[in-house]
Amino acid sequence: MRGRKVKVTTPAEMPENEATRDEEKPAWEIGDVVKFTGQTNYNGSTEKYGTPCKPGIATVTGFVPGGKHPYHLIRKPGSGATVYGWVDAEYITTP
């Protein structure tokens, strides 16, 4: 739109609650190799019910901020893991 003025707000100009709002940032990046210690994976990041799986070494392949199960993992061959799906963050550690 020609001639339309848009005000850009910097963090310093935002109200306190907006400027300090902590957006969920992933603890793990896509491509990171992690150790999964849980025993359940889910078909979607918001699913209520999951399926059993075996823990082990896996690769982070997805992240959904605010998801009930925010990380998607795929097992690493030879690790003994069978995880392939969305998991809870609390069950992910450093390998």
For each residue, the residues with C-beta under 8 A, 3 or more apart:
1: 4
2:
3:
4: 1
5:
6:
7:
8:
9: 13 14
10: 13 14
11: 14 19
12: 19
13: 9 10
14: 9 10 11 18 19
15: 18 19
16: 19 20
17: 20 21
18: 14 15 21
19: 11 12 14 15 16
20: 16 17
21: 17 18
22:
23: 65
24: 65 66 70
25: 65
26: 29 63 65 70 71
27: 89 92
28: 32 34 60 63 71 92
29: 26 32 60
30: 60 61 62 63
31: 59 60
32: 28 29 59 60
33: 57 58 59 60 76 95
34: 28 57 58 59 60 73 92 93 94 95
35: 55 56 57 58 92 93 94 95
36: 55 56 57 58 73 81 83 87 91 92
37: 55 91 92 93
38: 41 53 55 83 87 88 90 91
39: 52 53 54 55
40: 50 51 52 53 87 88
41: 38 50 51 53 69 73 83 84 85 86 87
42: 45 47 49 50 51 68 69 85 86 87
43: 47 50 51 85 86
44: 47 69 86
45: 42 64 67 68 69 70 72 86
46: 67 68 69
47: 42 43 44 50 68 69 86
48:
49: 42
50: 40 41 42 43 47 69 85
51: 40 41 42 43 85
52: 39 40
53: 38 39 40 41 81 82 83 84 85
54: 39 80 81 82 83
55: 35 36 37 38 39 81 83 91
56: 35 36 75 76 79 80 81 82 83
57: 33 34 35 36 75 76 79 81 95
58: 33 34 35 36 73 74 75 76 79 81 83
59: 31 32 33 34 73 74 76
60: 28 29 30 31 32 33 34 63 71 72 73 92
61: 30 72 73 74
62: 30 71 72 86
63: 26 28 30 60 67 70 71 72
64: 45 67 70 72 86
65: 23 24 25 26 70
66: 24 70
67: 45 46 63 64 70 86
68: 42 45 46 47 88
69: 41 42 44 45 46 47 50 86 87 88
70: 24 26 45 63 64 65 66 67 86 88 89
71: 26 28 60 62 63 86 87 88 89 92
72: 45 60 61 62 63 64 85 86 87
73: 34 36 41 58 59 60 61 83 84 85 87 92
74: 58 59 61 83 84
75: 56 57 58 79 81 82 83 84
76: 33 56 57 58 59 79 81
77:
78:
79: 56 57 58 75 76
80: 54 56
81: 36 53 54 55 56 57 58 75 76
82: 53 54 56 75
83: 36 38 41 53 54 55 56 58 73 74 75 87
84: 41 53 73 74 75
85: 41 42 43 50 51 53 72 73
86: 41 42 43 44 45 47 62 64 67 69 70 71 72
87: 36 38 40 41 42 69 71 72 73 83 91 92
88: 38 40 68 69 70 71 91
89: 27 70 71 92
90: 38
91: 36 37 38 55 87 88
92: 27 28 34 35 36 37 60 71 73 87 89
93: 34 35 37
94: 34 35
95: 33 34 35 57
